Each structure stands twice: as structure tokens, then as C-alpha cells.
């Protein structure tokens, strides 16, 4: 998703320090209180996104990206809920994580990889039997249109 | 019934609020006695031959080996109870047609004096996101309605090799996303203790089935608490092993960096026997550990010879952040009573702080949403599952997924898609992974100074049905006690430790015991001694108590 830096530029022009201070206060509260989102509900303007390059979720576009055909009713129902959760995610922006390495997963062992060799799956017929539209020897799909 | 704080969990863990006070806990032994008072309310069944915490698996084995009972009688007994309770509980999505014939085979083996596997004749329920070749496996999703896998999950294969009878597939929140089992695409499961309450989730069917004695034990999966929270809500034992202890081959992926298959039993011993059966390296799961699997159960038998201080010298840390504001008062007093109980058993109990505790919840939900949006992209309606006809391929994908997924799954995929969008990765996924590092370090350090940590398994007893349905954040808040354990990949055991109130309306409460990576043996030992010495607490729901 291409995101312009317009929001950042806009905020940059008006009283950054004051906004910054308010936001910091808010986030220091949120960091202490993970469920403090209730406070933010009516004050979406103060979420981390508004001052950075992060735009609010556009549910219709997200659904297109995720290949889920939502009804207009679903878009209306999901948008506030998703917005609320994304705002709540935003509390992590306030924590100092400099010099902290990201952990890809649990602190588990590695080097258990087997050799990358093809093997024959012995229940091949049942795999094919599960295909909804199958015309031997092809798995059939409708035409592929390239929108670009 | 529930305190105001439990109804509104928002102020949970606010600093400066009510804090857990160990001194107060030491003084107030009445908590422990109140637990006894609760359980004495339940009339002891006359047919009762053993306390609810004795191993049903070992009892079955003994009676088969001594030829006191036949496997078909045992199986029939469970099937009868399953049929009579299922209309109220609705824990199963599929029930095997082969239970009686498999039991007959076991009886023939006994007649021929052949060796019996450790789980011979034991009826086990399997969560529906774990693949079984002889039964549909839907993961609780309409998109996989009637889907039949072409192979058994490694955990299921191992159970069968041990002689277990897979009785059926248990209900769950769709693909594991939920904490109440209300997000199943098929049916809502009731809590056996109170039909108006949820069994917890996402492994709600597996927990309810063991609680209602519809099967002996069951498999679940735990990504953020999905074994431990329903175990607590249903009054059964739940084990979430170390990440990598059990192969995930054949487990439908939700969040691969967190997912682990776990076990339910009506006793710690049963959960230990089950884990011993399914654990170990598997060439089909590169993240499964090559570490040797200890004989969990032999260590438990030794613990039967209890002296007065069987846990002498064990260092127990009570995570103070888990007993703050927003946690139901009945939960706090039960955990304090459990801490006193452990002290009486010889443990050194002290309060510990976990500064990163509150950060785990948002970090967990970011990671889980992101990974699920990627993992669930495989459900496209082309190779398996329900297909909706369309003119063009992209519309076919869109229609299949719109038709097959429920609301919660759609929303999580969209949240994950958002957080993984180009340019957003650093702000969400990467930061959440950095928080995971903090949580891992924090827990590791705390577990070098303590042998085990304890906390509640959930901030309240079982919710009312529908209570959290339209407020995702209220639902997520209920996972605060369990998610950090998944982020760190360490094991945790939940053991029932009390009831929310005296009387027949009391709901079970679970104690979470957290250990270092691959230290499940210690958790089983502590849990086993804890449950065997918990006086007159009987965790059999009134619904089936006369019958057990």
C-alpha cells in the first residue's frame, strides 16, 4: 500500500511540540494500561497515525487486498471495530525499543531442517479427490483477468 | 455474581491500584478454607470411588489388564454419556463411527495377551483444527465444511499408535480466533458447569468434553491461551507445552510462531500421559525439538508417597501484575489461597514483578493477526474446501472467502493485512517482535530466580454467552494472563484450584503454573502434588456427577 507522507507534513507545520507532548502523555498512560483504549475511542485524532505516515485502515481496500468480497453492511460494521483495535495496537509506538532485536518466534532451537528433497506423497488420489473442480488431469479455475 | 471489575476489565493492571499483597495472603488462611467450604457443598456421590483428580487413564489401564472390565464396556459407558449430554453441551462437530469396533479390537488384543499401548481403550477428543484422516476436519470454519484431510496429524498418529480411540472432533472458535467458542462456524458450545456460560476458547469443545466426561482426555491447540483459559473455565487440567515440544504437522496454522498443540485431562497425570504420547521431534515439522522427552508419568508416581513438605525448597513467584485491579475478586482470593497452599507444601513463595507484562497483549494481537492474514491466504477454494462459482478468478477467491469465513476471522485478516502493508511493517509487526524479545528476556530472568511462576489463568470465571460478542477489545482483554507465555514459547499448566462462589452456581477457577522452556516435568510434579492435596475440591460438574 503506497502511503504518502502528507499527514506527517501537515502535522509538521502546526505546533508539533504541543501535540507531541499531549501524545506522549497519552501513550505513557496507555503503556501502563493496556486496556486504556476506552479513553482513545472518542479521540482518534491523537492516535499515533495522525502524526506519522500511518493512515487509518480503509476497510474496502484492505478487503480487496485480502481477497474477501465484503458487503457494504460488513464494511460499515467492521470499520469502527478494526479502527478501534488498530488504535489500541498504536500504544506500542510509545515504547522505547531502540537497540532491541526483534524475535522471530519463541526462543526455540534451529538447525532442524531436513534436506530439501522431493518426496512422493502416497495418498495422491485423495488429494485430487478434494479438488472442487477437477477435469483430469487439470484443476479447473475460471479465466484470469489482468486488471492492469 | 461477578464483581464490577470483572464486568468491566478495562482498569486491569492500572498502576497504583490494588496490588497483590503476599503478607495479607499469608495471614488470610480463610481463602483456603473457603475452597473447602465450596466443595463440601456438593454432595459426594455414593458411587464415587476416587477423587476427581485421580488418573482416569491409569484406572482404565488397570481394569483392562486385570480383565475387570472390557474396552467395549468402557467405550459404551462414555458414548452413553456423550449422547445424553451432547444436546446440552454441543462440544463435538463430528463423532467417530468406529469407536465400538476399535474397542472390540482392543478386547481381542487382551484376549490374545498381546501388548497394550499406554492409551489402549482411552477415548480421546481431538480439536477440529487437528487433521484426522477418518473424520472431517474443519477448524470450525464453513470454508472447510466436510473437508477430509488426506493424512493424520503427527499428534493424532502417535495417539493411535498408543492404542487411543479418537472419539470425535471438538468444536472451536473458527481457526482458533476467539476466547469463547462462540465464533465457531457451526454451533455454540455450553459450559458443563452452567449452560448459560461459555466454555472458553478457542479449544472450548475439547475442554467441555473432558469436563462433562464425554471423553477421557482431549487435544487442543494454544496460540494465546486457547488450552489454558477453557481449562480454567471448565474446571479441567490444561497443558500448554513448550513451543516445539509437539509437532505441528497436521495442525491448521493460525499464528505459526506461537501455535502449539496441548492436552486436556481430568487430572494432571492424564495430561502428562497424553503429552508424553504426542511429544518429540518430527521430520515433518522443522520447528519441533530434538530434545529427549522425559518420562513425565514415572516422576508423578514417585510423588504419591507424599511427605509433609513434598515441595520443600521450590521457589514460586507470584506475578503481582496478574492480581491487580480489573481481576475478579474471587479469582484473586483463589490464587492467594493456592499460594498459601503451595507454601504449606514447602514452597518458598514470593511476589515478582514483570514490567513487560502489559505490553504482551497488544504485541500478541499484532503478531497473531499478521501471521493469520498470511496463513489463511491458503483458503482460496481452488484445491479443497467450499467453492463458489464465479466468472473470473479474483471474484472466485473473494466469493469463496466471503462466504466461508466468519466475521472475526475476516476482521483479523483485515487487521493483519493493514499491519503488514508496505511501509507499516516497522510500526507494527517489527515493534511487536521487539516487544516479544522484551517479554522473553523478562520471563527468562524471572524464571532463573524462581522455579515456577503462578498467576490466574483468566481474569474472571466463564463469561455469559454473548457478553463479549460485540466488543473485540473486551474479548482480547480476557487473554491478558496467557499471551506472554506464548510470546516466550515456554510451558504452562492450568490446574483447577477453587470456585468463584459457594453453592451450586459456583464456577471453576484455574491456577496457571508457568515454567522454563522444556521444564514440563516440573510443572506436572507441582500440579500433581497441588491437586492431590487440595482438600475436598471436586471438579466434576453437577450435570454428570451422579454418573461418574
Boltz contact constraints between the chains, C-beta under 6 A:
constraints:
  - contact:
      token1: [A, 1]
      token2: [B, 421]
      max_distance: 6.0
  - contact:
      token1: [A, 1]
      token2: [B, 422]
      max_distance: 6.0
  - contact:
      token1: [A, 3]
      token2: [B, 423]
      max_distance: 6.0
  - contact:
      token1: [A, 32]
      token2: [B, 15]
      max_distance: 6.0
  - contact:
      token1: [A, 33]
      token2: [B, 14]
      max_distance: 6.0
  - contact:
      token1: [A, 34]
      token2: [B, 358]
      max_distance: 6.0
  - contact:
      token1: [A, 34]
      token2: [B, 361]
      max_distance: 6.0
  - contact:
      token1: [A, 35]
      token2: [B, 10]
      max_distance: 6.0
  - contact:
      token1: [A, 35]
      token2: [B, 12]
      max_distance: 6.0
  - contact:
      token1: [A, 35]
      token2: [B, 477]
      max_distance: 6.0
  - contact:
      token1: [A, 37]
      token2: [B, 473]
      max_distance: 6.0
  - contact:
      token1: [A, 38]
      token2: [B, 10]
      max_distance: 6.0
  - contact:
      token1: [A, 54]
      token2: [B, 427]
      max_distance: 6.0
  - contact:
      token1: [A, 57]
      token2: [B, 418]
      max_distance: 6.0
  - contact:
      token1: [A, 62]
      token2: [B, 414]
      max_distance: 6.0
  - contact:
      token1: [A, 62]
      token2: [B, 417]
      max_distance: 6.0
  - contact:
      token1: [A, 62]
      token2: [B, 418]
      max_distance: 6.0
  - contact:
      token1: [A, 65]
      token2: [B, 417]
      max_distance: 6.0
  - contact:
      token1: [A, 66]
      token2: [B, 413]
      max_distance: 6.0
  - contact:
      token1: [A, 66]
      token2: [B, 417]
      max_distance: 6.0
  - contact:
      token1: [A, 67]
      token2: [B, 397]
      max_distance: 6.0
  - contact:
      token1: [A, 67]
      token2: [B, 398]
      max_distance: 6.0
  - contact:
      token1: [A, 67]
      token2: [B, 401]
      max_distance: 6.0
  - contact:
      token1: [A, 68]
      token2: [B, 401]
      max_distance: 6.0
  - contact:
      token1: [A, 68]
      token2: [B, 402]
      max_distance: 6.0
  - contact:
      token1: [A, 68]
      token2: [B, 410]
      max_distance: 6.0
  - contact:
      token1: [A, 69]
      token2: [B, 398]
      max_distance: 6.0
  - contact:
      token1: [A, 69]
      token2: [B, 399]
      max_distance: 6.0
  - contact:
      token1: [A, 69]
      token2: [B, 402]
      max_distance: 6.0
  - contact:
      token1: [A, 78]
      token2: [B, 411]
      max_distance: 6.0
  - contact:
      token1: [A, 81]
      token2: [B, 472]
      max_distance: 6.0
  - contact:
      token1: [A, 82]
      token2: [B, 411]
      max_distance: 6.0
  - contact:
      token1: [A, 82]
      token2: [B, 414]
      max_distance: 6.0
  - contact:
      token1: [A, 82]
      token2: [B, 415]
      max_distance: 6.0
  - contact:
      token1: [A, 85]
      token2: [B, 415]
      max_distance: 6.0
  - contact:
      token1: [A, 85]
      token2: [B, 472]
      max_distance: 6.0
  - contact:
      token1: [A, 89]
      token2: [B, 362]
      max_distance: 6.0
  - contact:
      token1: [A, 89]
      token2: [B, 366]
      max_distance: 6.0
  - contact:
      token1: [A, 91]
      token2: [B, 362]
      max_distance: 6.0
  - contact:
      token1: [A, 92]
      token2: [B, 362]
      max_distance: 6.0
  - contact:
      token1: [A, 92]
      token2: [B, 431]
      max_distance: 6.0
  - contact:
      token1: [A, 97]
      token2: [B, 434]
      max_distance: 6.0
  - contact:
      token1: [A, 100]
      token2: [B, 434]
      max_distance: 6.0
  - contact:
      token1: [A, 100]
      token2: [B, 437]
      max_distance: 6.0
  - contact:
      token1: [A, 101]
      token2: [B, 437]
      max_distance: 6.0
  - contact:
      token1: [A, 102]
      token2: [B, 430]
      max_distance: 6.0
  - contact:
      token1: [A, 102]
      token2: [B, 433]
      max_distance: 6.0
  - contact:
      token1: [A, 102]
      token2: [B, 434]
      max_distance: 6.0
  - contact:
      token1: [A, 103]
      token2: [B, 433]
      max_distance: 6.0
  - contact:
      token1: [A, 103]
      token2: [B, 436]
      max_distance: 6.0
  - contact:
      token1: [A, 103]
      token2: [B, 437]
      max_distance: 6.0
  - contact:
      token1: [A, 103]
      token2: [B, 440]
      max_distance: 6.0
  - contact:
      token1: [A, 105]
      token2: [B, 257]
      max_distance: 6.0
  - contact:
      token1: [A, 106]
      token2: [B, 243]
      max_distance: 6.0
  - contact:
      token1: [A, 106]
      token2: [B, 489]
      max_distance: 6.0
  - contact:
      token1: [A, 107]
      token2: [B, 440]
      max_distance: 6.0
  - contact:
      token1: [A, 107]
      token2: [B, 489]
      max_distance: 6.0
  - contact:
      token1: [A, 108]
      token2: [B, 243]
      max_distance: 6.0
  - contact:
      token1: [A, 108]
      token2: [B, 244]
      max_distance: 6.0
  - contact:
      token1: [A, 108]
      token2: [B, 489]
      max_distance: 6.0
  - contact:
      token1: [A, 109]
      token2: [B, 289]
      max_distance: 6.0
  - contact:
      token1: [A, 112]
      token2: [B, 286]
      max_distance: 6.0
  - contact:
      token1: [A, 113]
      token2: [B, 286]
      max_distance: 6.0
  - contact:
      token1: [A, 114]
      token2: [B, 283]
      max_distance: 6.0
  - contact:
      token1: [A, 123]
      token2: [B, 150]
      max_distance: 6.0
  - contact:
      token1: [A, 126]
      token2: [B, 150]
      max_distance: 6.0
  - contact:
      token1: [A, 127]
      token2: [B, 150]
      max_distance: 6.0
  - contact:
      token1: [A, 130]
      token2: [B, 384]
      max_distance: 6.0
  - contact:
      token1: [A, 131]
      token2: [B, 383]
      max_distance: 6.0
  - contact:
      token1: [A, 132]
      token2: [B, 387]
      max_distance: 6.0
  - contact:
      token1: [A, 141]
      token2: [B, 393]
      max_distance: 6.0
  - contact:
      token1: [A, 142]
      token2: [B, 390]
      max_distance: 6.0
  - contact:
      token1: [A, 142]
      token2: [B, 391]
      max_distance: 6.0
  - contact:
      token1: [A, 142]
      token2: [B, 392]
      max_distance: 6.0
  - contact:
      token1: [A, 142]
      token2: [B, 393]
      max_distance: 6.0
  - contact:
      token1: [A, 142]
      token2: [B, 396]
      max_distance: 6.0
  - contact:
      token1: [A, 143]
      token2: [B, 392]
      max_distance: 6.0
  - contact:
      token1: [A, 144]
      token2: [B, 393]
      max_distance: 6.0
  - contact:
      token1: [A, 145]
      token2: [B, 392]
      max_distance: 6.0
